Amino acid sequence: MAIPNTVIPLNRPCDEAALSIVFKAAGDELRLQILRVMTQDSYGVSELCDIFGIKQSALSHHLRILLEANLLSRRKEGTNTFYRRALPNGRIASLHQQLLDQIDMDPIPAPIARGVERIQHQRENNSVAFFRGNAGRFREHQELMAPWADYSETTVQLLDRLDKKPLNTIVEIGVGEGWLLPALRQRASSVIALDLSGKMLDLARDHTAHLTDIQFVHGSTDTLLQSNLRADAVIANMVLHHTPDPQRVLSEAAALLAPGGSFIISELCAHDQAWAREHCGDLWLGFTSEQLQDWASHADLEPSASVFLAQRNGFQIQIQHFKRY
């Protein structure tokens, strides 16, 4: 695989070491294939062993090299560890991003693609078995599907990559019980908490009673549009699959952004677990990343970063970061 020409300023001794580690990681075809299959998902060690047909000892060697190069990150969930692409950062972030872009230009080889499909079927079967033994209320089901801590942590990481700090205004759509609001308030002069449920807004007020400069708005994105508000960032965590017209909500949310503003969406990837409609009030069974990106494009948004988190229950979460033209 040819790497495009790039000029990386080496102003510190550690830059040369970082470059050496990255080039070492990119110098093996299997490691490139590992990065390629993680384009839109994260995987556990046993899943990767299945996909590539190799022993865990051999795979662990390659994963360690990719971790050292900061091309992968890992996340513990219970007794499982999931690996995913790391967000490019640091002094050689541009090289990191160019490497991933070049990798994504080539299709996944058919034998590996069949392994990926096999893992997806296994996850679906695991999901059915998992929820058969976990009946409960809405909040409990939501946490089983997509633990709040997982996507909220990534949302904050993406916010912290923004150049403008602190931000002036952040809007969170569908704040629920307000768990994310304290972290957003740390990163912005003011925060607007929007929700269609007055009860949820009351819970969010109680959760943030010790904070100032948080405005609670009962209504939809159209309510804020009528006020001519312009925000530096808009957050929509696990909201779109509860709305009758997710494309309209996405478009209205994008219209709230000032030029150069950021829109961060956390959503379930497309799935076929129809029980979620009855137990969690879901109107949509997740979305494909292509679907969200197409809607974003029509709303004058361009993709900036994507993170995919696999769950042990068979669901996957996608966190998409878009910028306003």
N, C-alpha and C positions, 0 to 999 in steps of 0.2 A: 504494500500500500504506500503510495507516495504522499508525503506530508507537504502541504503548501509552504513556500518560502515565507519566513516571518523573521522579524528582527526583534529580539528580546533584550532590553537593556540589562546588563549585569552589573548592578551597583553594589551588591553585597556578596561576600564569599559564598553564602549559602545558596545563592541563585544557581551557581554552577553545579552544586550538588543536587539541587532540585531538578535541573535539566537532565542530569545524568540518570536519575532515578526514573523520570518520565520516559526517556528514550529507551531505557532498559525494559520498562513495562510494555512499551509499544513494539518491542522487537520480537514478539512471539505471537504466532497466528492464533493459538488457542486463547491467549489473553485478549486479543482483539475481538474474537468471537464472543467471549464472555461479556465484554462491553457492548457488543452489538445486540445481544439478546436482552440486555437491560435497558434498551431504548425507552420502553414504556412499561416497565415493571421491575419489581425486585424479587429476589429468589433466596430460598434457604439453601444450605449446603447440600442436603440430600436431593433437593430438586435439581440443582445444577449437576450433580453427579449423574442423575437420571438423564438429563438433557444431553450431556456430552459423553455419556457412557464411560466415565473414568472413575477411579477409586478416590475416596475422600482424601487420602494422604497426598495424592498428586494434585488434586484440585486446591487443597489448602495452601500448597506452595504458590500457586498462581494467584490466589486471592490475597495472600500476604504481600506479594510484590505490587499488586494493584492498589492495595491499601497504603503501602509505603509511598506510592507515587501520588496519593490523594486523588486517584481516579475513581475509587470506590469508597463508600462509607458503609457502616454496618449498624444495625439496630437490634437490640434484644427485645423479644416479645415472649414473656414466659420463659420456657426452656429453649426456645428457638431463636436463632440469629438470622436476620435477613440482610442481604447485601443489595445495594443499589448504587447507581452512579452518584458520585459526589458533585455538588455544585461547584463550577470553576470559581476559584478565588485566589487571592494572593498575587504575587508579582508576575507569575507566569500563567495567569488565568486565560489570557488570549491564546496561548499555545494549547492549553488544556481544551478550550472550546473548539479550536480548529481541528484538533485530533478527533474529538467526538463527532464533529460535523463530517469529517472525511470518512470515519467509520460508518456513519449512517447512510452514506451514499451507496454502499454495496448491500445487496439483499442477503438475508440470512440463508445459508445453504439448506437445501431441502431436508436432509436428515436431522439437522438441528431444529428446523421449523417444526418437524413432526414431534420432536421431543418437547418443545414448548407447548404444542397443542395437547400433548398427553398430560402435561402438568396442569394445564387449565382444566381439563376434564376431572382430574383428581381433586382439584380445589373445589369444583362445583359439588362433587360427591361429599367432600368433607364438610362443606357448608350445610348441606341438607342434614347430615348426621349431627352436626354441632348444634343447630337450632332446635332439633327435635327434643333435645334435653335441656333447653334453656328458655322455657316460656316465662313471660313476665310482662311488665308494663312497658310503655313506649320508650321512656328514657333508658331502661335497661336494654331493650332491643337495639336502640340507637348506638349505645356504647358497645354492644356486642358486634354490631356491623362495622362501626368506624369509631374507635376510641378517640375522644376529644383531644387527649394529650398528643397523639401522633400528628394530626394535621395542624394543630395549633402551633406546635413547636416549629414546624417547617414554615408556616405562615410568618412567624416572627423572624425566622432566619432570612426569608426573602425580603421582608421589610428592612432589615438591617443592612441589606446590600445596596439600598438606595443612596444616592449621592447627597441628597438634601436632608440634613439632620440638624435640629429636629424638624419634623414636618409641621405644617400649619394645621391642616385638618385631615382627619381620617374618618371615613364613614364605614360602619359595620352594618351590613344588611342582615336582618334576622338574628338579632343578638342572643335570643334565647334567654338563659339565666345570667348572661353577662360575664361569663368566665374569662373571656379574652380582653375585656375592656381595660383592666388595670395595665396590662402589657401595652395596649395601644396608647393609653394615656401617657405612659412613659416616653413614647416616641412621637408625640404630637402635642401642639399647644392646645388643641381642642379636638374632641371626639364626638361624633354624632351617632347615637345608637338608635337604629330603625327596626321596628318590628310591627307586624300586623296584629299581634296579640297584646292586649293591654295587661293581661296577667303576667306574661313573660317580661314585659317592661317593668312591672312592679318588682319582680324578682331581681331583675338586673339593677334596679335602683338600690335595693337592699344590699346587693353584693358590692356596690361601689359607693356606698354612702359616705365613705371616708375621703372620696376624691372630688375634685372640683373640675369645672370646664368640660363636663360631659352633658350633652343635650339629648334628652330622650324624646323620640318622635314616634307617635302612633300613626302608622300608615304604610304606604308602599313607596317604591322608588319614585313614582310619579309625584308624590307629595313633595319630595325634596326638589324635583325638577322645577316645580312651580315657584320655588323660592329663589331660583337662579343661583343655587349653591354651586361652588366649584371646589373640589377636594383634591388633595395631593395623592390620596390613596383610598381605594374602596375595597373592602373585604366582604366576601360572600362565602361563608363556610357551611356546607351541607344545606344549602337553601334551594338551589334550582330544582332538585328532584321533588320538592314539595309544591312547586308552583305550576299552575295550568299552562302558562306560556313562558317557559324558561328563556327563550330567545328574546322576547320583549323585555324581560327583567334584566337580562344581560345588556341589552342595548341601552336601556334607560340608565343602568348603573354606569355604563361607559360614558354616557353623556354628562354625568356628574363630575367627571375628571377634568382638571385643568390640563392644558397641553403638557406632555411629558409625564403625566400622572400614571400611577400604577393600579392595576386591577388584579387582585389575587383571589382565585376561586379554588375552593376545596370541594371535591365531588367524588361520589362513587363512580368507578368505572362501570361500563355496561355489564349487567348480570341478568340472570334469568330466575331470580328468587322471588316469585310472584307473591309469596306470603308477606313481603315487606309492605305491600299496599294496604293490607288489612291491619297489621300490627303496628306499623310505623307511620301510616298516613302518606306513604310515598305515592306520587302520581306517575313518576318515571322510574324505571329500573336502571338508574345510572345513565351515563353518557360515554360515548367514545371520545377519545381526545381529539380526533378529527372533527367531530361534531361541534365541540366547544370552540376549537380553533376556527372553524368556518364561521360560526356565529360571531366570534370576536372580530374576524376580518371584516365582516359586514358592518361592524360597529366602530370601524376605524381604530382597531387595536392590533398591535403586532406582538407575537410571542417573544418573551424574554427568557423564561426558564420553565422547565417542567420537572416535577418530582413524582415518582410513583412508589407507593408503599403497599406491599403485600401484607395481608392479615392472615393469621393462622386459621381463621374461620372460613377462608375461601374467598372473601371479598378483597378488592383492591381499591385504594384511595389514590386519586390524582390531585396534585396541587399545581395549578397553572398560573403563571405570572405573565401578565400582559402589560404593555405600555401604550399610552395614548399617542397617536401620531402628532 
